[in-house]
Amino acid sequence: MTRANAGSRSAPAAPADRPTWRPWSPLAGETRLLVLLAVAIGTGSGLGAYGFRWLIGTVQHLLWQRGAALLPWSALGTLLVPAVGGALVGPIVYWFAREARGHGVPEVMLAIAEQEGQIRGRVVFVKALASAICIGSGGSAGREGPIVQIGAALGSTLGQRLKLPVSLVRTVLASGAAGGIAATFNAPIAGVFFSLEVLLREFSARAFAVLVLASVTATVISRALLGNIPAFAVPAYELKSPWELLFYAVLGGLGALVAKGFIWFLYRCEDTFDAWNIPEYLKPIAGGFCVGLIGLVLPQVFGVGYETVERVLQDSVPLTLLAVFVVGKLVATSLTLGSGGSGGVFSPSLFMGAALGRGVGDVFHWFFPAVTAVSGGYALAGMAAVFAGAAQAPITSIIILFEMTGDYRIILPLMTAVVISSLVSHVLSPETIYTIKLRRRGIDILAPRRPDPLAQIRVGDVMTRDVVTLKEDLPFPDFLEALRRYPFSSLPVMNGDGRLAGILGYGELRDVLTSEPPDRPLIARDLMRTPPPVCHPEDTLTDVTETFRLANIGRLPVVTREEPERLVGVVSHTDVLAAYERLVLGRGGAGVTRRQTM
């Protein structure tokens, strides 16, 4: 390496167990910010889930207990209240935030994949109000989809206000969704994996850590406000025979068929309502009226339907009524959301799955009582199987039902039904209930993402090895002369042992020139940035460009991970741009070690 006014001297090798942590302030500051954001977003998601449930209850009280009581016949209230809800929801969504229409999760997926994680802040309020009115008035939809979109909008808004990079905005957006699921179901692990598996569709250690913090915080808030109770009171379960797993596999296949039927009918309803030549904000009225007609004979389809799920899990229900539950909920949910209502598809999937599983379990137990247990376990597995078939999210489906039961004995039947359902669903169509909505808009969310060309190049392939350095006792005038002589924005500073001690450049020079004159002669040690931002030969150029941004610097010292103070080269913006031109634009040859540039 070349020294400016400095001789070269070998340095003793650093101990192998020397710690490599370098408390570089920009990275440490980013980590602290992410931790604070995760806690803040988790708190907001937990409070949001609680407030959303309260809002639904308030709407139910106002429309059903007070409003319907004014009508002369109860049947008239059953018919009209859902239509009144549609009359309120339509204008709210149409005039204030049209992305709040429907079940919400596809819009979050689109924001992550195509919109740099940006969701308008008003969605938090519009989605909460519209979904609460829709569900509270009897619309057949779930509250999990809305709280996912509400939490995601909260995270996105904070990320945008703080001007975070796109990758971090996506992460904090997903953390809000994780917190919403965790708070709604009292299932912190499921919240994390829902965001990873369905929304982000990729895994990174940093994203995982942020999601976990947000999910845990939201769960703590939810438990403090609602108590530490499971979403459902589940029945006792036992696996009576290993042969019973074959029956759970059959249940998984049937769950996939029900899920695909749900998807097909939901979007046929959407097409039908879209084809009507009437104002869009009036269509939810027709959808609500149709749901009211169903409710006259099957009131269990109204709202979220968790009371019916509890009944199916705990009590014996006639087989014909279970079949009616599946069909009725499928049709009512499709009418609610297809007409422009606002709500989720998660709870309807659990409703249909519980009824399907209970019915299938009853049939198997009737014909094979010696090798099958009672049907409560089948109802639980059916809940997970239908959602897994609809969303093709097997990990989330398994974990959320496992967290709801807290019983490890259900895990084998659960895994069997969920995996079979996911496989059958994927064979029938790779599209999920979420992605098909985007596909119909011409957006292929499942298409492989174009790889980042800079992620294919390592720092060691393009870095400069012949480096100009400064000694830490170099006087200030000599440093100015070095900057004049060498056309570099900054130079590494070495200590007496030949180890990297800091970095010194125009930024530090500007600080000196704009401050009070020193009372003594300055040397490089007094001015250098320490500890210096660094990178490693095995880092990708994608990593380096992020470090450039965080450090607000154009050149980075390259050190080894084993000896974090041994300088092996320098990489600059020019090196990155030249490598990009060679790889993408086809200019020049392959990446080679270069002479030092600015």
C-alpha positions as CSV (number, residue, x, y, z in Angstrom):
1,M,0.0,0.0,0.0
2,T,1.1,3.6,-0.6
3,R,1.5,5.9,2.3
4,A,1.4,9.7,2.2
5,N,4.4,11.0,4.3
6,A,4.5,7.7,6.1
7,G,6.7,4.7,6.2
8,S,5.4,1.1,6.1
9,R,5.8,-1.2,9.1
10,S,4.4,-4.7,9.6
11,A,1.9,-5.2,12.4
12,P,1.4,-8.3,14.7
13,A,-1.5,-10.5,13.8
14,A,-4.7,-9.8,15.7
15,P,-5.9,-12.6,18.0
16,A,-8.4,-15.0,16.3
17,D,-11.0,-14.3,19.0
18,R,-10.8,-10.5,18.7
19,P,-14.4,-9.2,18.5
20,T,-15.5,-7.8,15.2
21,W,-18.2,-5.5,16.4
22,R,-17.7,-1.9,15.4
23,P,-20.0,0.6,17.0
24,W,-20.3,2.8,13.8
25,S,-22.8,5.4,14.7
26,P,-25.0,5.4,11.5
27,L,-25.6,1.6,11.7
28,A,-26.0,1.7,15.5
29,G,-28.5,4.6,15.1
30,E,-30.5,2.6,12.5
31,T,-30.7,-0.4,14.7
32,R,-31.9,1.7,17.6
33,L,-34.5,3.4,15.3
34,L,-35.8,0.0,14.1
35,V,-36.2,-1.3,17.6
36,L,-38.1,1.9,18.7
37,L,-40.2,1.7,15.5
38,A,-41.0,-2.0,16.1
39,V,-42.2,-1.3,19.6
40,A,-44.2,1.8,18.6
41,I,-45.8,0.0,15.7
42,G,-46.6,-3.0,17.8
43,T,-48.2,-0.8,20.4
44,G,-50.2,0.9,17.7
45,S,-51.3,-2.4,16.2
46,G,-52.3,-3.7,19.6
47,L,-54.3,-0.6,20.4
48,G,-55.7,-0.6,16.9
49,A,-56.9,-4.2,17.2
50,Y,-58.6,-3.4,20.5
51,G,-60.1,-0.2,19.1
52,F,-61.3,-1.9,16.0
53,R,-63.1,-4.6,18.0
54,W,-64.7,-1.9,20.1
55,L,-65.8,0.0,17.0
56,I,-67.4,-3.1,15.6
57,G,-69.3,-3.7,18.9
58,T,-70.5,-0.1,18.9
59,V,-71.8,-0.3,15.3
60,Q,-73.6,-3.6,16.2
61,H,-75.2,-2.0,19.2
62,L,-76.4,1.1,17.3
63,L,-77.7,-0.7,14.2
64,W,-79.1,-4.0,15.7
65,Q,-80.2,-3.2,19.2
66,R,-81.3,0.4,18.7
67,G,-81.9,0.9,15.0
68,A,-83.6,-2.5,14.3
69,A,-85.7,-2.1,17.4
70,L,-87.5,0.9,15.8
71,L,-88.8,-1.3,13.0
72,P,-92.2,-3.0,13.3
73,W,-90.9,-6.5,12.4
74,S,-87.7,-8.2,13.4
75,A,-87.5,-9.8,9.9
76,L,-87.5,-6.3,8.3
77,G,-84.5,-5.4,10.5
78,T,-82.7,-8.5,9.5
79,L,-83.2,-7.6,5.8
80,L,-82.5,-3.9,6.0
81,V,-79.6,-3.5,8.5
82,P,-76.9,-5.0,6.2
83,A,-78.2,-2.9,3.4
84,V,-77.9,0.2,5.6
85,G,-74.4,-0.8,6.4
86,G,-73.6,-1.1,2.7
87,A,-75.1,2.4,2.1
88,L,-72.6,3.8,4.6
89,V,-69.6,1.8,3.5
90,G,-69.9,2.6,-0.2
91,P,-69.5,6.4,-0.1
92,I,-66.8,6.2,2.7
93,V,-64.6,3.9,0.6
94,Y,-65.4,5.6,-2.8
95,W,-64.7,9.1,-1.7
96,F,-61.9,8.7,0.8
97,A,-59.8,5.6,0.1
98,R,-60.8,3.2,-2.6
99,E,-57.9,0.8,-1.6
100,A,-60.0,0.1,1.6
101,R,-62.5,-1.8,-0.6
102,G,-62.4,-5.6,-0.2
103,H,-60.3,-7.7,2.1
104,G,-57.2,-5.5,2.2
105,V,-54.3,-8.0,2.1
106,P,-53.7,-7.8,-1.7
107,E,-53.3,-4.0,-1.4
108,V,-50.6,-4.5,1.3
109,M,-48.9,-7.1,-0.9
110,L,-49.0,-4.6,-3.8
111,A,-47.6,-1.8,-1.7
112,I,-44.6,-4.0,-0.7
113,A,-43.9,-5.4,-4.2
114,E,-44.7,-2.4,-6.5
115,Q,-45.2,0.8,-4.5
116,E,-42.0,0.9,-2.4
117,G,-44.0,0.1,0.8
118,Q,-46.1,3.3,0.5
119,I,-49.7,3.2,1.9
120,R,-51.6,6.4,2.5
121,G,-52.0,7.3,6.1
122,R,-55.7,7.9,5.7
123,V,-56.2,4.2,5.0
124,V,-55.8,3.6,8.8
125,F,-59.0,5.5,9.5
126,V,-61.0,4.7,6.4
127,K,-60.4,1.0,6.6
128,A,-61.2,0.9,10.3
129,L,-64.5,2.8,9.9
130,A,-65.6,1.1,6.7
131,S,-64.8,-2.4,7.9
132,A,-66.4,-1.8,11.4
133,I,-69.6,-0.6,9.7
134,C,-69.6,-3.5,7.2
135,I,-69.0,-6.2,9.9
136,G,-71.1,-4.5,12.6
137,S,-74.1,-4.2,10.3
138,G,-74.0,-7.9,9.5
139,G,-71.7,-8.1,6.5
140,S,-70.1,-11.5,6.3
141,A,-66.4,-10.8,6.6
142,G,-63.5,-11.1,9.0
143,R,-61.7,-8.5,11.1
144,E,-58.2,-9.9,10.5
145,G,-57.8,-8.6,6.9
146,P,-58.7,-5.0,8.0
147,I,-56.4,-5.0,11.0
148,V,-53.6,-6.3,8.7
149,Q,-54.1,-3.3,6.4
150,I,-54.5,-0.9,9.3
151,G,-51.3,-2.0,10.9
152,A,-49.5,-2.0,7.6
153,A,-50.7,1.5,6.9
154,L,-49.5,2.6,10.3
155,G,-46.0,1.2,9.7
156,S,-45.8,2.6,6.2
157,T,-46.8,6.0,7.4
158,L,-44.2,6.1,10.1
159,G,-41.5,4.8,7.7
160,Q,-42.4,7.5,5.1
161,R,-42.4,10.3,7.7
162,L,-39.0,9.3,8.9
163,K,-37.8,9.1,5.3
164,L,-36.5,5.5,5.7
165,P,-35.0,3.7,2.7
166,V,-37.5,1.5,0.7
167,S,-36.2,-1.8,2.2
168,L,-36.9,-0.5,5.7
169,V,-40.3,1.0,4.9
170,R,-41.3,-2.5,3.6
171,T,-40.1,-4.1,6.8
172,V,-41.9,-1.7,9.2
173,L,-45.0,-2.0,7.0
174,A,-44.9,-5.8,7.5
175,S,-44.3,-5.4,11.2
176,G,-47.6,-3.5,11.5
177,A,-49.4,-6.4,9.8
178,A,-47.6,-8.9,12.1
179,G,-48.7,-6.9,15.1
180,G,-52.3,-6.8,13.9
181,I,-52.5,-10.6,13.5
182,A,-50.8,-11.2,16.8
183,A,-53.1,-8.9,18.7
184,T,-56.3,-10.3,17.0
185,F,-55.6,-14.0,17.6
186,N,-53.3,-13.7,20.7
187,A,-50.8,-15.5,18.4
188,P,-47.5,-13.7,18.2
189,I,-45.6,-16.4,16.3
190,A,-48.3,-16.7,13.7
191,G,-48.3,-12.9,13.2
192,V,-44.6,-13.0,12.4
193,F,-44.9,-15.9,9.9
194,F,-48.0,-14.4,8.2
195,S,-45.9,-11.3,7.3
196,L,-42.9,-13.3,6.2
197,E,-44.8,-16.0,4.2
198,V,-47.7,-14.0,2.7
199,L,-46.5,-10.4,2.6
200,L,-42.8,-10.2,2.3
201,R,-42.4,-13.7,0.8
202,E,-38.7,-13.7,1.9
203,F,-36.6,-14.1,5.0
204,S,-33.9,-11.9,6.5
205,A,-32.5,-11.7,10.0
206,R,-33.2,-8.0,10.3
207,A,-36.8,-8.3,9.1
208,F,-37.4,-11.2,11.4
209,A,-36.1,-9.3,14.4
210,V,-38.3,-6.3,13.7
211,L,-41.4,-8.4,13.1
212,V,-40.9,-10.3,16.3
213,L,-40.5,-7.2,18.4
214,A,-43.7,-5.7,16.9
215,S,-45.6,-8.9,17.3
216,V,-44.6,-9.4,20.9
217,T,-45.4,-5.8,21.7
218,A,-48.8,-6.0,20.1
219,T,-49.6,-9.3,21.9
220,V,-48.6,-7.8,25.3
221,I,-50.9,-4.8,24.6
222,S,-53.8,-7.1,23.6
223,R,-53.4,-9.3,26.6
224,A,-53.3,-6.3,28.9
225,L,-56.6,-5.1,27.4
226,L,-58.5,-8.3,26.6
227,G,-56.8,-10.9,28.8
228,N,-54.6,-13.8,28.0
229,I,-57.2,-16.1,26.5
230,P,-57.1,-18.0,23.2
231,A,-59.2,-16.9,20.2
232,F,-61.3,-20.1,20.6
233,A,-62.1,-22.5,23.4
234,V,-60.8,-25.7,21.7
235,P,-62.1,-29.2,22.4
236,A,-60.0,-32.0,23.9
237,Y,-58.1,-33.9,21.3
238,E,-56.4,-37.2,20.8
239,L,-55.0,-39.2,17.8
240,K,-56.6,-42.5,18.3
241,S,-54.6,-44.4,15.6
242,P,-51.8,-43.6,13.1
243,W,-54.2,-44.7,10.4
244,E,-56.3,-41.6,11.3
245,L,-53.7,-39.4,9.5
246,L,-55.1,-40.8,6.2
247,F,-58.5,-39.3,7.1
248,Y,-56.8,-36.0,7.8
249,A,-55.2,-36.1,4.4
250,V,-58.6,-36.6,2.9
251,L,-59.8,-33.6,4.9
252,G,-56.9,-31.6,3.5
253,G,-57.9,-32.3,0.0
254,L,-61.5,-31.4,0.6
255,G,-60.4,-28.2,2.3
256,A,-58.5,-27.2,-0.8
257,L,-61.6,-27.8,-2.9
258,V,-63.7,-25.7,-0.6
259,A,-61.0,-22.9,-0.7
260,K,-60.9,-23.0,-4.5
261,G,-64.7,-22.8,-4.7
262,F,-64.6,-19.9,-2.3
263,I,-62.1,-18.1,-4.5
264,W,-64.0,-18.8,-7.7
265,F,-67.4,-17.6,-6.4
266,L,-65.9,-14.5,-4.7
267,Y,-64.5,-13.2,-7.9
268,R,-67.5,-14.2,-9.9
269,C,-69.6,-12.0,-7.6
270,E,-67.1,-9.2,-8.0
271,D,-67.3,-9.5,-11.8
272,T,-71.1,-9.5,-11.6
273,F,-71.3,-6.3,-9.4
274,D,-68.6,-4.6,-11.5
275,A,-70.7,-5.2,-14.7
276,W,-73.7,-3.4,-13.2
277,N,-74.0,0.1,-14.7
278,I,-74.7,1.9,-11.5
279,P,-72.5,4.1,-9.3
280,E,-69.9,2.1,-7.5
281,Y,-70.8,3.5,-4.1
282,L,-74.3,2.1,-4.4
283,K,-73.3,-1.5,-5.1
284,P,-72.7,-2.5,-1.4
285,I,-76.3,-1.7,-0.7
286,A,-77.4,-4.5,-3.1
287,G,-74.8,-6.8,-1.5
288,G,-76.0,-6.1,2.0
289,F,-79.6,-6.7,1.0
290,C,-78.7,-10.1,-0.5
291,V,-76.8,-11.0,2.7
292,G,-79.9,-10.0,4.7
293,L,-82.0,-12.4,2.6
294,I,-79.6,-15.2,3.5
295,G,-79.7,-14.1,7.1
296,L,-83.5,-14.5,7.3
297,V,-83.0,-18.3,7.2
298,L,-79.3,-18.6,8.3
299,P,-78.4,-15.7,10.7
300,Q,-75.1,-17.5,11.5
301,V,-73.6,-16.0,8.4
302,F,-73.8,-12.4,9.8
303,G,-70.5,-10.8,10.9
304,V,-67.4,-12.6,11.9
305,G,-69.2,-15.7,13.0
306,Y,-66.9,-16.8,15.8
307,E,-69.8,-17.8,18.0
308,T,-70.8,-20.3,15.4
309,V,-67.3,-21.6,15.2
310,E,-67.2,-22.1,19.0
311,R,-70.5,-24.0,18.7
312,V,-69.1,-26.2,15.9
313,L,-66.0,-26.9,17.9
314,Q,-67.7,-27.8,21.1
315,D,-71.1,-29.2,20.3
316,S,-72.7,-31.8,18.0
317,V,-74.3,-30.2,15.0
318,P,-76.5,-32.0,12.4
319,L,-74.5,-32.9,9.3
320,T,-77.0,-31.2,7.0
321,L,-76.7,-28.0,8.9
322,L,-72.9,-28.1,8.7
323,A,-73.1,-28.4,5.0
324,V,-75.5,-25.4,4.9
325,F,-73.0,-23.4,7.1
326,V,-70.2,-24.0,4.5
327,V,-72.3,-23.0,1.5
328,G,-74.1,-20.2,3.3
329,K,-70.9,-18.5,4.6
330,L,-69.2,-18.9,1.2
331,V,-72.1,-17.2,-0.6
332,A,-72.6,-14.5,2.0
333,T,-68.9,-13.5,2.2
334,S,-68.6,-13.4,-1.6
335,L,-71.7,-11.1,-1.8
336,T,-70.4,-8.9,0.9
337,L,-66.9,-8.4,-0.5
338,G,-67.8,-8.8,-4.2
339,S,-70.2,-5.9,-4.0
340,G,-67.6,-3.6,-2.5
341,G,-67.9,-4.2,1.2
342,S,-64.8,-4.0,3.5
343,G,-63.6,-6.9,5.5
344,G,-61.3,-9.9,5.6
345,V,-61.4,-13.5,4.3
346,F,-59.5,-15.1,7.1
347,S,-62.4,-15.6,9.5
348,P,-64.8,-16.9,6.8
349,S,-62.2,-19.4,5.9
350,L,-62.0,-20.6,9.5
351,F,-65.8,-20.7,9.7
352,M,-66.1,-22.8,6.6
353,G,-63.2,-25.0,7.7
354,A,-64.6,-25.7,11.1
355,A,-68.0,-26.8,9.6
356,L,-66.3,-28.8,6.9
357,G,-63.9,-30.5,9.4
358,R,-66.7,-31.3,11.9
359,G,-68.8,-32.9,9.2
360,V,-66.0,-34.9,7.7
361,G,-65.0,-36.0,11.2
362,D,-68.5,-37.1,12.0
363,V,-68.7,-39.2,8.8
364,F,-65.3,-40.9,9.5
365,H,-66.2,-41.5,13.1
366,W,-69.5,-43.0,12.1
367,F,-67.9,-45.5,9.7
368,F,-64.6,-46.1,11.5
369,P,-65.3,-45.6,15.3
370,A,-62.4,-48.0,16.3
371,V,-59.7,-45.9,14.6
372,T,-61.0,-42.3,14.8
373,A,-61.4,-39.9,17.6
374,V,-64.4,-37.5,18.0
375,S,-64.6,-34.8,15.4
376,G,-63.4,-31.8,17.4
377,G,-59.9,-32.3,16.1
378,Y,-61.1,-32.6,12.6
379,A,-62.9,-29.2,13.0
380,L,-59.6,-27.6,14.1
381,A,-57.6,-29.1,11.2
382,G,-60.4,-28.1,8.8
383,M,-60.1,-24.5,9.9
384,A,-56.4,-24.5,9.0
385,A,-56.9,-26.6,5.8
386,V,-59.3,-24.2,4.2
387,F,-57.2,-21.2,4.9
388,A,-54.1,-23.0,3.7
389,G,-55.9,-23.8,0.5
390,A,-57.1,-20.3,0.0
391,A,-53.8,-18.5,0.9
392,Q,-51.3,-21.3,0.2
393,A,-49.6,-20.3,3.5
394,P,-49.0,-23.7,5.2
395,I,-46.6,-22.4,7.9
396,T,-48.9,-19.6,9.0
397,S,-51.9,-22.0,9.0
398,I,-50.1,-24.6,11.1
399,I,-48.7,-22.2,13.6
400,I,-51.8,-20.2,14.2
401,L,-54.0,-23.2,14.9
402,F,-51.2,-24.7,17.1
403,E,-51.0,-21.4,19.1
404,M,-54.8,-21.4,19.4
405,T,-54.8,-24.9,20.9
406,G,-51.6,-24.9,22.9
407,D,-51.6,-28.7,22.5
408,Y,-48.8,-30.4,20.7
409,R,-50.8,-33.6,20.2
410,I,-52.7,-31.8,17.3
411,I,-49.6,-31.1,15.4
412,L,-49.4,-34.2,13.3
413,P,-53.0,-34.2,12.0
414,L,-52.7,-30.4,11.6
415,M,-49.6,-30.6,9.5
416,T,-51.0,-33.5,7.4
417,A,-54.2,-31.6,6.5
418,V,-52.5,-28.3,5.9
419,V,-49.8,-29.6,3.7
420,I,-52.1,-31.7,1.6
421,S,-54.5,-28.8,1.2
422,S,-51.7,-26.5,0.1
423,L,-50.3,-29.0,-2.4
424,V,-53.8,-29.7,-3.9
425,S,-54.6,-26.0,-4.1
426,H,-51.3,-25.3,-5.8
427,V,-51.8,-28.1,-8.3
428,L,-55.3,-26.7,-9.2
429,S,-54.0,-23.1,-9.5
430,P,-50.9,-21.4,-8.2
431,E,-52.9,-18.2,-7.5
432,T,-54.1,-17.6,-4.0
433,I,-57.2,-15.7,-2.8
434,Y,-54.9,-12.7,-2.4
435,T,-52.7,-12.8,-5.5
436,I,-55.6,-13.5,-7.9
437,K,-57.0,-10.1,-7.1
438,L,-53.8,-8.5,-8.3
439,R,-53.5,-10.8,-11.3
440,R,-56.9,-9.6,-12.5
441,R,-55.4,-6.1,-12.6
442,G,-52.5,-7.3,-14.7
443,I,-50.0,-7.5,-11.8
444,D,-48.2,-10.8,-11.4
445,I,-47.1,-10.8,-7.8
446,L,-45.9,-14.4,-8.0
447,A,-43.4,-13.7,-10.9
448,P,-39.8,-14.2,-9.8
449,R,-38.3,-10.8,-8.8
450,R,-35.6,-9.6,-11.0
451,P,-32.3,-10.2,-9.2
452,D,-30.3,-7.2,-8.2
453,P,-27.2,-7.3,-10.5
454,L,-25.1,-5.7,-7.9
455,A,-25.9,-8.6,-5.5
456,Q,-23.9,-10.8,-7.9
457,I,-20.6,-9.0,-7.4
458,R,-18.4,-9.1,-4.4
459,V,-16.4,-6.2,-3.1
460,G,-13.2,-8.3,-3.4
461,D,-13.7,-8.5,-7.2
462,V,-13.7,-4.7,-7.7
463,M,-11.8,-3.2,-4.8
464,T,-8.6,-1.3,-5.1
465,R,-5.7,-3.0,-3.4
466,D,-3.0,-0.3,-3.9
467,V,-4.3,2.2,-1.4
468,V,-2.9,5.6,-0.4
469,T,-3.0,5.9,3.4
470,L,-2.1,8.5,6.1
471,K,-0.3,8.0,9.4
472,E,-2.3,9.1,12.5
473,D,0.4,11.5,13.6
474,L,0.4,13.3,10.2
475,P,0.3,17.2,10.7
476,F,-2.7,19.1,9.4
477,P,-0.8,20.9,6.6
478,D,0.6,17.6,5.3
479,F,-3.0,16.3,5.3
480,L,-4.1,19.2,3.1
481,E,-1.1,18.5,0.8
482,A,-2.1,14.9,0.5
483,L,-5.7,15.8,-0.5
484,R,-4.2,18.2,-3.1
485,R,-1.9,15.6,-4.4
486,Y,-4.3,12.6,-4.5
487,P,-7.8,13.1,-6.1
488,F,-9.6,11.2,-3.4
489,S,-12.5,12.4,-1.3
490,S,-11.1,10.6,1.8
491,L,-8.1,8.6,2.9
492,P,-7.7,5.8,5.5
493,V,-5.7,6.6,8.6
494,M,-3.3,4.0,10.0
495,N,-1.9,3.7,13.5
496,G,1.7,3.0,14.4
497,D,1.2,-0.7,14.1
498,G,-0.1,-0.4,10.6
499,R,-3.7,-1.0,11.5
500,L,-6.7,0.9,10.3
501,A,-7.5,3.6,12.9
502,G,-10.0,5.9,11.1
503,I,-10.8,7.7,7.9
504,L,-10.2,11.4,7.1
505,G,-11.6,13.4,4.2
506,Y,-13.3,16.5,3.1
507,G,-16.2,16.1,5.6
508,E,-13.8,16.3,8.5
509,L,-11.9,19.1,6.9
510,R,-15.1,21.1,6.5
511,D,-15.8,20.6,10.2
512,V,-12.4,22.1,11.1
513,L,-12.7,25.1,8.8
514,T,-16.1,26.0,10.1
515,S,-15.2,25.7,13.8
516,E,-13.1,27.8,16.2
517,P,-9.4,27.8,15.6
518,P,-7.6,25.1,17.7
519,D,-5.3,26.1,20.5
520,R,-2.6,23.6,19.3
521,P,-1.4,22.1,16.1
522,L,-3.7,19.4,14.8
523,I,-2.7,16.0,13.5
524,A,-4.7,13.3,11.6
525,R,-5.7,11.5,14.9
526,D,-7.5,14.7,16.1
527,L,-9.6,14.9,12.9
528,M,-10.3,11.4,11.7
529,R,-13.7,9.7,11.9
530,T,-13.4,6.8,14.3
531,P,-14.3,4.0,14.2
532,P,-14.5,4.2,10.4
533,P,-17.3,2.7,8.4
534,V,-15.9,-0.4,6.7
535,C,-16.9,-3.3,4.4
536,H,-15.5,-6.8,3.7
537,P,-14.3,-8.5,0.6
538,E,-17.1,-11.0,0.7
539,D,-19.8,-8.3,0.9
540,T,-21.9,-7.7,-2.2
541,L,-22.0,-4.3,-4.0
542,T,-25.7,-4.1,-2.9
543,D,-24.5,-4.1,0.7
544,V,-21.9,-1.5,-0.1
545,T,-24.3,1.0,-1.7
546,E,-26.5,0.8,1.4
547,T,-23.4,1.5,3.6
548,F,-22.4,4.4,1.3
549,R,-25.8,6.0,2.0
550,L,-25.8,5.4,5.7
551,A,-22.3,6.7,6.2
552,N,-22.7,9.6,3.7
553,I,-19.4,8.8,2.2
554,G,-18.0,7.9,-1.3
555,R,-15.2,5.5,-0.4
556,L,-15.0,2.7,2.1
557,P,-12.0,0.9,3.6
558,V,-12.1,-2.9,3.1
559,V,-11.0,-5.0,6.0
560,T,-11.1,-8.8,6.8
561,R,-13.7,-10.1,9.2
562,E,-11.0,-12.1,11.0
563,E,-8.8,-9.0,11.5
564,P,-11.2,-6.1,11.5
565,E,-8.3,-3.5,11.6
566,R,-6.2,-5.0,8.7
567,L,-6.8,-2.9,5.6
568,V,-6.8,-4.9,2.4
569,G,-8.3,-2.4,0.0
570,V,-10.7,0.5,-0.7
571,V,-14.0,0.5,-2.7
572,S,-15.6,3.6,-4.1
573,H,-18.7,4.8,-5.9
574,T,-16.8,4.7,-9.1
575,D,-15.9,1.1,-8.6
576,V,-19.5,0.2,-8.2
577,L,-20.7,2.1,-11.2
578,A,-17.9,0.6,-13.4
579,A,-18.9,-2.9,-12.2
580,Y,-22.6,-2.2,-13.0
581,E,-21.7,-1.0,-16.5
582,R,-19.7,-4.2,-17.2
583,L,-22.4,-6.5,-15.9
584,V,-25.6,-4.8,-17.1
585,L,-24.5,-2.7,-20.1
586,G,-21.9,-5.1,-21.3
587,R,-19.1,-2.5,-21.3
588,G,-15.6,-3.8,-20.7
589,G,-14.5,-7.2,-19.4
590,A,-15.2,-9.1,-16.2
591,G,-14.6,-7.6,-12.8
592,V,-11.0,-7.3,-12.0
593,T,-8.9,-5.6,-9.3
594,R,-8.4,-2.0,-10.2
595,R,-6.0,0.8,-9.5
596,Q,-7.3,3.3,-6.9
597,T,-10.0,5.8,-8.0
598,M,-11.9,8.5,-6.3
